[in-house]
């Protein structure tokens, strides 16, 4: 049985990160590339929001006894198999894990054009993840 208070705390953390990211959406791509503080805020909060989704998935899988994921990507495939996520959202979350890995391990290779596109067009993917968790567990 999933620990609801832990889930709600992790969801709250992700929502905080998404709020911080939305505060940066008013930048043009040029202004974003010229503003190191905005870049730091975006990169940091993207990493934390994606890590939050990973942590939520891991927590659910462990509490529900759904096995042991062999990789970060597998977390989302297990959630899909159990009916928590759609296949479309699963693929978006797997892509997010790829971005998180770049942010954590290859910071110097971050493509700011891609980050800006995510900031402007894909934050809803993380919100959809949160909503899927809330709906599945009737939070």
C-alpha positions in Angstrom: 0.0 0.0 0.0 1.5 3.3 -1.1 2.4 5.8 1.6 0.2 8.8 0.8 1.9 11.4 2.9 5.2 10.6 1.2 3.6 10.8 -2.2 2.0 14.1 -1.4 5.3 15.6 -0.2 7.1 14.5 -3.3 4.3 15.8 -5.5 4.5 19.1 -3.7 8.2 19.3 -4.4 7.7 18.7 -8.1 5.0 21.4 -8.2 7.3 23.8 -6.5 10.0 23.1 -9.2 7.4 23.5 -12.0 6.3 26.8 -10.5 10.0 28.0 -10.5 10.3 26.9 -14.1 7.1 28.7 -15.2 8.6 31.9 -13.7 11.3 31.7 -16.4 9.0 31.2 -19.4 8.8 34.9 -20.2 12.3 35.0 -21.5 13.0 34.9 -25.2 15.5 32.4 -26.4 18.1 35.1 -26.8 17.5 36.5 -23.4 17.6 33.0 -21.9 20.9 32.3 -23.5 22.3 35.5 -22.2 21.1 35.1 -18.6 23.2 32.7 -16.6 20.9 33.0 -13.5 17.8 32.0 -15.6 19.7 29.1 -17.0 20.8 27.9 -13.5 17.2 28.2 -12.2 15.8 26.3 -15.2 18.5 23.6 -15.3 18.4 23.0 -11.5 14.6 22.9 -11.3 14.2 20.7 -14.4 16.7 18.2 -12.8 14.8 18.3 -9.5 11.4 17.9 -11.1 12.5 14.9 -13.2 14.2 13.4 -10.2 11.0 13.9 -8.2 9.1 11.9 -10.8 11.8 9.2 -10.6 11.5 9.2 -6.8 7.7 9.0 -6.9 7.9 6.1 -9.3 10.4 4.2 -7.3 8.4 4.8 -4.1 5.2 3.6 -5.7 6.8 0.5 -7.2 8.5 -0.4 -3.8 5.4 0.2 -1.7 3.1 -1.7 -4.1 5.6 -4.6 -4.4 5.7 -4.3 -8.2 9.3 -5.5 -8.5 12.7 -3.9 -8.8 13.4 -1.6 -11.8 16.6 -2.5 -13.6 17.0 1.1 -14.8 15.5 4.5 -14.4 13.6 4.1 -17.6 12.1 0.9 -16.4 10.4 2.7 -13.5 8.1 4.3 -16.0 7.5 1.1 -18.0 6.4 -0.6 -14.8 4.0 2.2 -14.0 2.6 1.9 -17.5 2.2 -1.9 -17.1 0.3 -1.3 -13.9 -2.0 1.2 -15.5 -0.7 4.3 -13.8 0.7 5.9 -17.0 -0.3 5.9 -20.6 2.2 4.6 -23.2 2.5 8.2 -24.6 3.3 9.6 -21.2 5.7 6.8 -20.4 7.7 7.7 -23.5 7.8 11.4 -22.5 9.0 10.4 -19.1 11.7 8.2 -20.5 12.9 11.2 -22.6 12.9 13.3 -19.4 15.2 10.7 -17.8 17.6 11.2 -20.7 17.6 14.9 -20.1 18.1 14.4 -16.4 21.1 12.2 -17.1 22.7 14.9 -19.3 22.0 17.5 -16.6 23.6 15.3 -13.9 26.4 13.7 -15.8 27.3 15.8 -18.8 26.4 19.3 -17.8 28.8 20.9 -20.3 26.9 19.2 -23.2 23.5 20.8 -22.4 21.9 22.2 -25.5 20.1 25.4 -24.4 17.9 25.4 -27.4 16.5 22.0 -26.3 16.2 23.2 -22.7 14.3 26.3 -23.8 11.9 24.2 -25.9 11.2 22.0 -22.9 10.7 25.1 -20.8 8.2 26.5 -23.2 6.5 23.4 -24.5 6.9 20.4 -22.3 6.4 21.3 -18.7 2.9 19.9 -19.1 4.5 16.4 -19.4 5.6 16.6 -15.8 2.3 18.0 -14.7 0.6 15.1 -16.6 2.7 12.7 -14.6 1.6 14.2 -11.4 -2.0 14.1 -12.4 -1.7 10.5 -13.4 -0.4 9.6 -10.0 -3.2 11.6 -8.3 -5.9 10.0 -10.4 -4.6 6.4 -10.0 -4.2 6.6 -6.3 -7.3 8.9 -5.8 -5.3 11.5 -3.9 
